Amino acid sequence: MDRPPIFAPVALLAAAAAWTLTLAFGEPTIGTSAAAVAAIDLLLVTVTAIVGIVVARARWARRFALVIIGFMGAMALTMQISNNWIFALALTGVAIVAVTGPSLDRYLPPRPASGPPRKAVVLPLLLLLFPGIAAFASGSPVSVAAWFVIGGTPVVAWGYGKARAAGLWAARIAVPIAAMAMMWSLDPWSMLLLGAAVLGEFWLAWSGDAALAIEGSGQNRLARSIAIPPELTPPEILAAAGVDDRGMRLRDQASESGEEEGGE
């Protein structure tokens, strides 16, 4: 079994921690509440990506890590240059090299032929990143619309992750409307950051893959609830399942035959 990589997770966590410290001590203009939400969300999504890489060995985690690094770079464009900023940016560069490097190519297995569509996996992950994006873009004071996005997007991600149609429609309609409502008071850079996130979320939510994840789940639940009579089942399937055309297990039939022969 391949040993879990160390360089990529450590570099990614170090970059997230550096930006967390920069938010806490180097950006007083953002405000305490906004900086705290952005920092906590950044650490949570970073840990999620690291667990996905190391434990689940999932390729979506690598893509999600690159999205997180993109968020770090976007923050760098809107923050004042300082010693903390330079240190965090340097660690972000190291994280880019680590996440895109060959060590993860060898560790992460090829994408399986079956499984959820890629866009359906990325959508809830992006929604989990929205609280940090909204808080950072809003600054001080955090607007009512921003609090709605901060509190609502994790719920939407949970609903969509549970294959609820309401979660999909909330991602398609409620999240873009709430995000656009908070754009009017933002500075150009923050508006660009939030606008790019909203466009990405809107595109993913209205993609066929996102809808297929909900519809496919419903079809699977329906399929599990329907019993097919054995007389309508092809013989080769019955043989593979070890039952006859009456629904009895062949093993049970053999034991019954043995008992009858013994009784005679």
C-alpha positions in Angstrom: 0.0 0.0 0.0 1.3 3.5 -0.9 2.3 5.7 2.0 0.2 8.8 2.4 1.9 12.0 1.0 3.2 14.4 3.6 4.4 17.4 1.5 1.1 18.4 -0.1 -1.1 18.2 3.1 1.5 20.0 5.2 2.1 22.7 2.6 -1.7 23.3 2.2 -2.3 23.5 5.9 0.7 25.8 6.4 -0.6 28.2 3.8 -4.1 28.2 5.3 -2.7 28.8 8.8 -0.5 31.7 7.4 -3.5 33.4 5.8 -5.5 32.8 9.0 -2.8 34.7 11.0 -2.7 37.4 8.4 -6.5 37.9 8.6 -6.3 37.9 12.4 -3.3 40.3 12.8 -2.7 42.0 9.5 -6.1 43.2 8.2 -7.9 45.4 10.8 -10.0 47.0 8.0 -11.9 43.7 7.4 -13.3 43.6 10.9 -13.2 41.1 13.7 -16.4 39.2 12.8 -15.6 38.9 9.1 -12.0 38.0 9.7 -13.0 35.3 12.2 -15.6 33.7 9.8 -13.2 33.8 6.9 -10.3 32.3 8.9 -12.4 29.5 10.4 -14.0 28.6 7.1 -10.6 28.6 5.4 -9.2 26.2 8.0 -12.3 23.9 7.9 -12.3 23.6 4.1 -8.6 23.0 4.1 -8.9 20.2 6.6 -11.7 18.7 4.4 -9.4 18.8 1.4 -6.6 17.2 3.3 -8.8 14.4 4.6 -10.1 13.8 1.1 -6.5 13.5 -0.2 -4.9 11.4 2.6 -7.8 9.2 3.8 -10.3 9.0 0.9 -7.6 9.3 -1.8 -10.1 11.2 -3.9 -9.3 13.2 -6.9 -12.0 15.7 -6.1 -10.0 16.7 -3.0 -7.1 17.7 -5.1 -9.3 19.9 -7.3 -10.9 21.3 -4.2 -7.4 22.1 -2.8 -6.7 24.1 -5.9 -9.9 26.0 -5.5 -8.9 26.8 -1.9 -5.5 28.0 -3.1 -7.3 30.2 -5.7 -9.3 31.8 -2.8 -6.0 32.5 -1.0 -4.6 34.2 -4.1 -7.8 36.2 -4.5 -7.5 37.4 -0.8 -3.9 38.4 -1.5 -5.0 40.7 -4.3 -7.4 42.6 -1.9 -5.2 42.8 1.2 -2.4 45.3 2.1 1.1 44.1 1.6 2.9 43.3 4.9 5.4 40.9 6.3 2.6 38.4 7.1 1.2 38.9 3.6 4.6 38.1 2.0 5.0 35.0 4.3 1.5 33.7 3.5 1.9 34.3 -0.2 5.3 32.4 -0.2 3.6 29.4 1.5 0.8 29.6 -1.0 3.3 29.2 -3.8 4.8 26.1 -2.0 1.3 24.7 -1.7 0.7 25.1 -5.4 3.8 23.2 -6.2 2.9 20.5 -3.7 -0.7 19.9 -4.8 0.1 19.9 -8.5 3.3 17.8 -8.0 3.9 14.2 -9.1 3.6 12.8 -5.5 -0.2 13.1 -5.7 -0.2 11.7 -9.2 1.2 8.4 -7.8 -0.9 8.4 -4.7 -4.3 9.2 -6.0 -5.9 6.4 -8.0 -7.5 6.9 -11.4 -11.0 8.1 -11.4 -13.4 5.1 -11.4 -15.7 4.6 -14.4 -18.7 4.7 -12.1 -19.5 7.2 -9.4 -21.0 10.6 -8.9 -20.5 13.2 -11.7 -17.6 15.6 -11.1 -19.7 18.8 -11.1 -22.1 17.2 -8.6 -19.2 16.7 -6.2 -17.6 20.1 -6.7 -20.9 22.0 -6.1 -21.4 21.2 -2.3 -17.6 21.8 -1.7 -17.8 25.2 -3.3 -20.9 26.0 -1.2 -18.8 25.1 1.9 -16.3 27.8 0.8 -18.9 30.5 0.4 -19.1 31.6 4.1 -15.4 32.5 4.0 -15.8 34.2 0.6 -18.8 36.2 1.7 -17.3 37.2 5.0 -14.0 38.3 3.4 -15.8 40.2 0.6 -18.3 41.9 3.0 -15.7 43.3 5.4 -16.8 45.4 8.4 -19.6 45.6 9.2 -20.9 42.3 7.9 -24.2 43.0 6.0 -27.5 41.1 6.6 -27.2 39.6 3.1 -23.7 38.4 3.9 -24.9 36.7 7.1 -27.6 35.0 5.1 -25.0 33.6 2.7 -22.7 32.7 5.6 -25.4 30.8 7.5 -27.4 29.5 4.6 -24.8 28.0 2.2 -23.7 25.2 4.6 -27.3 24.2 5.0 -27.8 24.2 1.2 -24.7 22.1 0.8 -26.0 19.6 3.4 -29.4 19.4 1.6 -27.8 18.9 -1.7 -25.4 16.3 -0.3 -28.5 14.4 1.0 -29.9 14.4 -2.6 -32.8 16.7 -1.7 -34.4 18.6 -4.6 -34.8 21.6 -2.3 -31.1 21.8 -1.8 -30.5 21.9 -5.6 -33.1 24.6 -6.1 -31.7 26.6 -3.2 -28.3 26.4 -4.8 -29.7 27.5 -8.2 -31.9 30.4 -7.0 -31.5 31.4 -3.3 -27.7 31.5 -3.1 -27.1 33.6 -6.3 -29.9 36.1 -5.2 -28.5 36.5 -1.7 -24.9 36.9 -3.0 -26.0 39.5 -5.6 -27.9 41.3 -2.9 -24.6 41.9 -0.9 -22.6 43.0 -4.0 -23.9 46.6 -4.1 -21.9 47.9 -1.2 -18.7 46.1 -2.0 -15.5 47.6 -3.4 -14.5 46.5 -7.0 -12.0 43.8 -6.0 -14.4 42.2 -3.5 -17.2 42.4 -6.0 -15.0 40.6 -8.5 -14.1 37.9 -6.0 -17.7 37.3 -5.0 -19.0 37.6 -8.6 -16.5 34.9 -9.8 -17.7 32.6 -7.0 -21.3 33.2 -7.8 -20.8 32.5 -11.5 -19.0 29.3 -10.7 -21.7 28.2 -8.3 -24.5 29.1 -10.7 -22.9 27.2 -13.6 -22.4 24.1 -11.4 -25.9 24.2 -9.9 -27.6 24.5 -13.4 -25.4 21.8 -15.0 -26.9 18.5 -16.0 -24.6 16.6 -13.6 -26.0 18.5 -10.6 -29.5 17.5 -11.6 -28.5 14.0 -12.4 -27.1 13.4 -8.9 -30.6 14.2 -7.5 -32.6 12.3 -10.1 -30.3 9.3 -10.0 -30.6 9.1 -6.2 -34.4 9.1 -6.5 -34.2 6.3 -9.1 -32.0 4.3 -6.9 -34.3 4.6 -3.9 -37.2 3.6 -6.1 -35.3 0.6 -7.6 -34.5 -0.6 -4.1 -38.2 -0.5 -3.1 -39.5 -2.7 -6.0 -39.5 -6.5 -5.7 -39.4 -8.4 -9.0 -41.4 -11.7 -9.0 -39.0 -14.6 -9.6 -41.1 -15.9 -12.5 -40.4 -12.7 -14.4 -36.6 -12.8 -13.7 -34.2 -14.2 -16.4 -32.9 -17.7 -15.4 -29.3 -16.7 -15.5 -29.9 -14.0 -12.9 -31.8 -16.5 -10.7 -28.9 -19.0 -11.0 -26.4 -16.3 -10.1 -28.5 -15.4 -7.0 -28.8 -19.0 -6.1 -32.7 -19.2 -6.2 -35.2 -21.1 -8.4 -38.2 -19.7 -10.3 -40.3 -19.9 -7.1 -37.9 -17.7 -5.1 -36.6 -20.5 -3.0 -32.9 -20.8 -2.3 -31.3 -23.8 -4.1 -29.4 -24.6 -0.9 -32.7 -24.9 1.1 -34.1 -27.2 -1.6 -31.0 -29.4 -1.4 -31.3 -29.7 2.4 -35.1 -30.5 2.1 -34.3 -33.2 -0.5 -31.7 -34.7 1.9 -34.2 -34.7 4.8 -36.8 -36.4 2.7 -34.4 -39.1 1.5 -33.2 -39.6 5.1 -36.8 -40.0 6.3 -37.5 -42.6 3.6 
